[in-house]
Amino acid sequence: MRKDAKRNTRLAHDGSHPEEQFGIVNPPVYRASTVDYGTVAEMQALRENPYDNFVYGRVGTPTSKAFEEAVANLEGAERCVAVGSGLAAISAAMLAFVGSGDHILVCDNAYSPTRNLCENFMKRYGVTTTYYDPMIGAGIAELFQDNTKVIYTESPGSHTFEIQDIPAITNAAHKAGVKVVMDNTWGAGYFFKPFDHGVDVSVQAATKYYVGHSDAMVGTISMSGENILPVLDNVRVLGYNIAPDDAYLALRGMRTLNVRLKRHEKNALKVAEWLSGRPEIDRVLHPALPSCPGHELWQRDFTGSNGLFSVIFKPTDQSAMHAFIDGLELFSLGGSWGGYESLVLPTNVTRTVTEWHENPQSIRFHIGLEDPDDLIADIEAGLKRLSSAG
Ligand SMILES: *Cc1c(COP(=O)(O)O)cnc(C)c1O
C-alpha cells in the first residue's frame, strides 16, 4: 500500500494480506484456543513477545489482528486491540491508567454505562470521579487534583450531542501529565482523528458503524507509543478478547464504511433539517446544525456527521409521545445504532454537574439507509398522531 493512500483506499485494503493465505483477499476466521508451540524453545520465544505472536486464542488470532490493523490505520494509531464490546473497551482503557487513590475526570454527558462503571465499580476500588461540563474546554485544568490520572471525553456526548473542545482539553491534560481517553464512537475514526487532536487512547463501540449491520458486539482501543503496553497488558489481565467471527464481521463492515457513513450522513441531514422546521419540535441536537452546542467546534474538528442525533419536542402529553413512537413503521424502538436500519429511543439524560433544562420529552433518532422521503413520511404520520393525542 502506498504510504500516502487516502482513508477510503486504506479502508478497502488495510488488514488484507492475500499473500499469506493462498491469494484469498479476506482473512480466514481462525477459531482458536490452543496454539501448538512445537518445541519448548519455540514456546519460550513466542511467549517472550505475546502481543506480536499468536500464543493463545484469547490473546489474538490472525483474524482479530487483521481487523485491528485496519482500525489502527484509520484512526491514525500505532496499535489497536479489539475486545468483546464497546463497554469492555472503555473499562479496559480507563483501568489501564488508574489505581486505588487516583482521580478521574469524566464528561457529564458520557454514555450512561460509562457513568455506571465509575459509580459502581471504580469507586469500590478507590478511584474517585469528578464530572465536568462538556463545554469546559481549557477550563478543565481548574479541576485537576494531584491524583488526577485520566480525563475521559466523549464527543459528541451521548443523547445530548455537545461537541467538546478536544484540543484545548488534551493540551491542558498533557501539561499536567494526565492521559486523555476518548470515546470516539460517533466519529467512527472517520470523521474525527483523535490522535491529531492530542488524544492518548481512543475507544470505540465498533458494534455501531464498523459492524454496521446490528449483528455483533465489538469494541476497539487504539493507542501509540508508551500507551500501547499498559493497555495491551490490561486487556490481557482482564481476560478480554474478541470472538473471531465478530472480528471478521467488523472488518467486513469497514470495507463499506465510507459509503454507508456518507449515506447515513445525507439521509440524517435531510430528516434533521425537516424536523427543525416542524411546529411540534423545539430543538434538533445534530452536530452539523447550528442548534447543537459546540457546532462551531464540530465545523473546526470534524469532517462530517453520521445518522445519529436527538430531537427535543415541545411539551405534550406522555400518551402523545407514546402514540408518536409506537405507531412508527420504519423505525425500530431500540438501543445501539450504526446499523443499516432506522431507530428511535427516548432520550436518557443523567447529569451531575450541569443542568439539563430541556423538555425531557426528547427522542434520539438513528437514520438508516432507507429512502429518507419514506422516513419523513413515517415521522409526519407520527406527528399527526402526536397532535391528535396531545
Ligand atoms: C453503544 C455505545 C457504547 C458501548 O458499546 P457496546 O458495544 O454496546 O458495549 C459506548 N459508547 C457509546 C458512545 C455508545 O453509543
The ligand as an SDF file (V2000), in Angstrom:
LIG
                    3D

 15 15  0  0  0  0  0  0  0  0999 V2000
  -23.0390    1.8310   22.2590 C   0  0  0  0  0  0  0  0  0  0  0  0
  -22.0130    2.7160   22.8370 C   0  0  0  0  0  0  0  0  0  0  0  0
  -21.0100    2.2120   23.6530 C   0  0  0  0  0  0  0  0  0  0  0  0
  -20.9760    0.7740   24.1160 C   0  0  0  0  0  0  0  0  0  0  0  0
  -20.7680   -0.1310   23.1040 O   0  0  0  0  0  0  0  0  0  0  0  0
  -21.2610   -1.6590   23.2480 P   0  0  0  0  0  0  0  0  0  0  0  0
  -20.5830   -2.3210   22.1200 O   0  0  0  0  0  0  0  0  0  0  0  0
  -22.7380   -1.6080   23.1590 O   0  0  0  0  0  0  0  0  0  0  0  0
  -20.7710   -2.1350   24.5830 O   0  0  0  0  0  0  0  0  0  0  0  0
  -20.0440    3.0730   24.0910 C   0  0  0  0  0  0  0  0  0  0  0  0
  -20.0610    4.3820   23.7670 N   0  0  0  0  0  0  0  0  0  0  0  0
  -21.0250    4.9110   23.0080 C   0  0  0  0  0  0  0  0  0  0  0  0
  -20.9890    6.3560   22.6970 C   0  0  0  0  0  0  0  0  0  0  0  0
  -22.0320    4.1010   22.5190 C   0  0  0  0  0  0  0  0  0  0  0  0
  -23.0110    4.6380   21.7840 O   0  0  0  0  0  0  0  0  0  0  0  0
  1  2  1  0
  2  3  1  0
  2 14  2  0
  3  4  1  0
  3 10  2  0
  4  5  1  0
  5  6  1  0
  6  7  2  0
  6  8  1  0
  6  9  1  0
 10 11  1  0
 11 12  2  0
 12 13  1  0
 12 14  1  0
 14 15  1  0
M  END
$$$$
